[in-house]
């Protein structure tokens, strides 16, 4: 190459502010520009010698440079490499060297043109930048568009204890929480694919295995054409903020549960479940039992095995006065035990067996918070963790205290509601008739059950009274309204009915009179009512309804049922002038059973049709008629233990009941001593094998005591010439064994065989609410009672 | 049979006094005579205890005066597993 200043190429090569050189195809150097010579201090002659040039490359970079140059010559492709070149001042600077081949017309390489750009300043600022990035208080990373992580700052490496591999980058599954790894990767992949920003909250694994919440963000850096070429990300520690949010959410959920559940036991169970999902591995709610011992009210656990250990352990070793649970209660102060020590376990252990159980459980962290309100202690909330790498901390204690506060409020409210409910029930009960008439052959039974206060306070009633030796009036009704006014109005209506009936009025006039009285006395309240007048001599019943559900009737023997329907007048207190309610009549055969009720019985599920169906179904069962309290039987059969939001009143009348003998007790064992009285009664009214009848009695009682301990109802009643002994229990039924046990000397299994052998006939009928045994006793009616 | 253990029961034997019945039987450890002459009522409660006794000691004789009580024993087939007499003397 010439240095003729008129040569354009030469001008360019000498004019540009970087090194330029040309290499021949054989590798020898043809040309250098002045910039190069000025920088390196080499003479023209020296600069043309390869060994001089190589000597100027920093020793650490020589191999890389040589390798790249050789590769370029071999492949005849351009290449670039960064290396340090020593200047005339003996200082090394970073250069970016590029070399590109020149081709002739035939395509062969004739020369290589090389350039070198001083990037030292750039690299220095890059170093400075790096220093900043390393020490910034954020976690910072850089990744390529394909997701490979090129760079993690020092903080990232120190926090996770992991360094990105140059070939494979980072395995995110290693450093993210298992629940967060996949969703985070998917979100990042989406951002990479669409060139959008990335934002995600995940748990990052610290070098010691603990996880902390981080908010990660990444933005793309784009080239001039807008294509992302690198992604810069940073992550901020949001652990504290997240914990606060979680605690807040937990308390909101707890508040929602408390607001929606009416039953305190269900509330405690649901909140405990919540606590076990979000805060602790087990949650135990202690409440003082009847005898002052602390009992577990609720126990929730993530681990069923653990629950099976804890429950019997606490039953056997209830907390003593010196144990933390009781101390927390007496002092009304919450306690946090971050790490449970062996000494603490030993202090709680009541004996070796207890200590062994405690050691096996391995509780590692505990929070106990008192449950109390307005100076009254309700119990204690006990939370435990078993993973020693995740102890409770002060924030968890605060959350637990707030949770305990909410629970205490709920328990206080429930207690208040319960005592108010009992008060209302007592008031109602005292406002209801204290005695029910019992003319010969007629058995009237009734029950009243108050709803929880706050929904429909008071207002339901039942009534039954005689207006002559052969005329009986029954009424039921429901005052629509709330408060003490409703209860007072109920009384007014009840007595209004009595007054009108005693003046000889028929059901329609009775209702009309009450409607007028209600309008006059309490115009803002209304009521529904069903009134029936029974004529014993005529065996008829006449009835009318004011907006009230119909009575139900069970026919004798067949047990068929129907409703005593009548077109209802409007509710009392709303009648337009000149309203004349319809009255219907029905004959009553001996052995019938009538049931009147209020809509609390039928509308608990807001489906009165279904409710009526359930009543008729329950009535059809002979057990309803044989029961010593058909009103209670019906209530139990229809409601099946449900708590209802409305009062329930039921009154039943059995017509044409024969002389008989009844007995009932909440505990079947009490029926055993009644056998004597039964035997004596039997001797008075019957001839025949009285002894065997008492054995049947004894066996049936024994059967209930053994298989369905609990309430028992017994009734002996003549049915034609048969004396039938009915026994009702609340058991789930049994398969009566009508054979002797195979092992002649078996210790049981004979009872029913004996009953079957001694009775004329015996039947067993099991229903959802209990078993009804009816045995025809081996006796005949005496001509006239002795 | 002078060497037999002997127990005398009386009154009504039912669920309400089964534990004292059990206690009386528990003290028997060999073939025995159970005297039911003064028993006025007996049902499967006592029958179960007699069965257990019989199984444990092998031989049990019963003295039964009341035809009612006897009938109950016969209904459950105890006349084959127990020797039943009306008077104590019949046992010799």
Boltz contact constraints between the chains, C-beta under 6 A:
constraints:
  - contact:
      token1: [A, 672]
      token2: [B, 14]
      max_distance: 6.0
  - contact:
      token1: [A, 672]
      token2: [B, 15]
      max_distance: 6.0
  - contact:
      token1: [A, 672]
      token2: [B, 16]
      max_distance: 6.0
  - contact:
      token1: [A, 691]
      token2: [B, 68]
      max_distance: 6.0
  - contact:
      token1: [A, 695]
      token2: [B, 43]
      max_distance: 6.0
  - contact:
      token1: [A, 698]
      token2: [B, 14]
      max_distance: 6.0
  - contact:
      token1: [A, 698]
      token2: [B, 43]
      max_distance: 6.0
  - contact:
      token1: [A, 699]
      token2: [B, 43]
      max_distance: 6.0
  - contact:
      token1: [A, 699]
      token2: [B, 44]
      max_distance: 6.0
  - contact:
      token1: [A, 702]
      token2: [B, 15]
      max_distance: 6.0
  - contact:
      token1: [A, 702]
      token2: [B, 45]
      max_distance: 6.0
  - contact:
      token1: [A, 744]
      token2: [B, 81]
      max_distance: 6.0
  - contact:
      token1: [A, 745]
      token2: [B, 51]
      max_distance: 6.0
  - contact:
      token1: [A, 745]
      token2: [B, 54]
      max_distance: 6.0
  - contact:
      token1: [A, 745]
      token2: [B, 55]
      max_distance: 6.0
  - contact:
      token1: [A, 747]
      token2: [B, 48]
      max_distance: 6.0
  - contact:
      token1: [A, 747]
      token2: [B, 51]
      max_distance: 6.0
  - contact:
      token1: [A, 747]
      token2: [B, 52]
      max_distance: 6.0
  - contact:
      token1: [A, 748]
      token2: [B, 48]
      max_distance: 6.0
  - contact:
      token1: [A, 750]
      token2: [B, 44]
      max_distance: 6.0
  - contact:
      token1: [A, 750]
      token2: [B, 47]
      max_distance: 6.0
  - contact:
      token1: [A, 750]
      token2: [B, 76]
      max_distance: 6.0
  - contact:
      token1: [A, 751]
      token2: [B, 44]
      max_distance: 6.0
  - contact:
      token1: [A, 754]
      token2: [B, 44]
      max_distance: 6.0
  - contact:
      token1: [A, 757]
      token2: [B, 75]
      max_distance: 6.0
